[in-house]
């Protein structure tokens, strides 16, 4: 958890800030563009499935579940920090789920015009996933640090509308709470954003969709799980 907080501070410091300059009547003035910082809230169906040896772990001790999660996200063009959870407020079941995630993407454009970009996002990510069942004593708790690269496209109607789609496969290393066991993690993130710029005065409204598949291959087969979620979010610029 401490490493995640340090990464938030470091990556936030790297996030660029910009402003536009223009001249009116011989005087230079500064105009702020539509903000790229968004706060989002969303609905996230989560599917958590056991993939280890079925002979090692009885069905009643597994942590499999399917349930909707509540999600909060802060993001800009480079950094995304998210909190997603399932508890007694979101479900009537016994499962408990917490996902804290940070994604940092540096977008390299090899096609770039005023209204269109295409290129490669290089990314670093860290996540903490904890799954519990109130009726069982065991729990799943893993922290992943991963890196990846993929592809993105974005289109824009200046001051009105922007659309971006990106996909990033990643590979990382996973460690349990206390470092008792760990292993590897493979994941795929697909993200789409439709932003209505300056829709409410200087505020922009954004519709978002995230797809994430994350597969844990750990030293202990009892904790080999696949995590899959979809996120549908509504955001407002800050």
N, C-alpha and C positions, 0 to 999 in steps of 0.2 A: 504493500500500500504506500509505503514511504517512497519507493522508486517511482510509482505512478505520479505522485504529487510533484516530485522533482522534475519529471518529464513534462508535466503541464506547464510549470514555470518557465522551463528552458525553451519549449516550443513556442509559447506565447510571446516570448521575447524576440523570436525569430520572425513572427508574423509581420508582413509588411503593412505600412500605412501609406496612403497616397491621397493627393488632392489635385484638382485641375486648376490651371491658371488661364485666365482669359483677359482680354483688354476691352474696355468700354470707354469711349470718349477720351482715349489717351491715358486712362488710368488703369493700372493692373489690379485686378481683384482676384480673390480666391473663392472658388466654389467647391463645396464638398460633393463628390459623386454619391450615387446611391450606395448605402453601406453594404459591405459584404459580410458583416457580422450578423448572425441569425440565432435566435432562440427558438427551439422547436419542442413541440409536445406531440406524442404519437401513440399509436396502437401497434403492438408487435406480437403476432402469434409466434410462439416458441415451440420447437420440437426437439426434445433431448432423448436420444436413443442409445442404449447399450450395444456395443459392437464387439465386446470381448468374447471369450470362450463361454458358451452357454452352460457348460458343465461345471464351471468354477464358481458360479454365483447363482444361487436360487432366485427365482423370479421375485419373491417377496422382499429380497434385499436390494433389488435394483432401484435406481433413481430415475427411471424413464418417466417422462411426463409430456403432455401436450397442453398448453395453456396460454392465454393472452397475457402479455406483459404491458405495463405502463412505462413509457420512455420519455426522457428529457434529454435534449441535446443542445450544446452550444457549438457553433461552427463558423468558420470563415473559409476562404478559398484554399487554405493550407491545413488548417487544424480543425479537428473534430473531437469533442469530449462528450461522452454519453453516459447516462445512467439508465438502466432498465431493470425492472424488478417484478416479481410475482410474490404476493403475500396474501394475507387474509382480506385485504381491501380489493384485490383484483380477481380472486378465485375462491370458491367454496371448498376446494380440495386441500390436501395436506402438504402439497409441494411448496417449496420456498426457493426462489431463484433471484440471484443478484448478478448483474453484469456491468462492470465499470470498464469503459474502453476509451483509449486515446489513439487517434490516427493522424499522422502527419504526412502529407503528400506534397512533393515538389514537382510541379508540372513543367515538363520540357516540351515546348511546342516546335514541331518541324514544319507545320503549316500555320501561318498566322496572318489574318487580315483584321480589319476593323470589326467585322461581323461574324468571323468564323475562326476557330482554332482546332487543331488536331495534333495529338502528340502522345507522349509517354509519361505517366505519373510514376515517380519513384517514392516508395513509402516506407515508413517505420511505424510500428503499432505496438501497443501494450494493452493487455486486458486482464482483468481479474474476474473469474467466473466461479460462483459458489452455488451449489445446489444441495438442498436438504429435503428430507421427508420427516415430518413431525412424528410419524409412526415408526421410524427406524433410527438406529444410533449412528450409522455411517453417513458420511457426507462427501461431496465432491468439491474440492477447492483447488483451483489451478491458476497460476499467473503465467501469461505467455508474452514473450518479446519476439517480434517477427519483423521480417523485411520482405518487400516484394516490388514488382514492377508490372505494368499493364498497358492499357490504352485508354484515351479519352477523346471525346469530341465535344465542342460547345459552339452554340450559335447565339447571336444577340441582335436585337433591335434596340439601338441605343436609347436609353432613358425610358424604355417601355417594357421589354421582355428579354429574358435570357433562359436558355435551355442547356443543360450539361448532362452527359452520361459518361461514366467511367467504370472500368472493371480492373480489379487488382488481385491476382493470385499471390499468396504469400506463403512463406515457410518460416517456422520459428521454433523456439525452444520453450518447453513448459516445465514449471516447477510447482510442487505442492507447497501448501502452507507448512512452514517449518523445515522444508527441504528434505522430507523423508523419501520422496520418490519424484520422478519427473519423466520427461521424454520429449517427443517432437509433436509439432502441430502443423497441419496443412489447412489453409483456408482460402476462400474466394469471397471477395466483396464486390458487389455490383451496386452502384449508386446513381440515381437520377434526380435532378432538381429542375423545377420549372418556376422561375421567379418573375413575379409581376412587379416591375420596378416603379417606385414612387407612386404606388397605387393609392395610398392614404397620406396625402401631403408628402412628407419626405420619407415615409415608411414604405417598405416593400413587403409583399406577401409571397410566401414560397410554399409550393407543394413538393413533398419529397417521398422517395421510395428507396429503401435499402433492402438488399438481399445479402445474407451472410451464411456461408457454410463453413464450419470449423470442425476438424476431425482430430481427436486426441489419440495418440499412440504412446502409451505410457509404460514404464517399467512393470507396473502392476496391471495385469489384464483386467482386474476387477474395476478399473477406472478408465477403461477404453470406451469413450462415448463420442457420438457425433452430435453437434449442436447446429440447428438450422433455425433461422428466424427471418421473417419479413417485417419491415417497418414502414408504416404509412404515417407520415408526419405533416403537420402544418406549422409553418414558421413565420416569424415577423422579424424584420431587421431592427437592429439596436442603434 
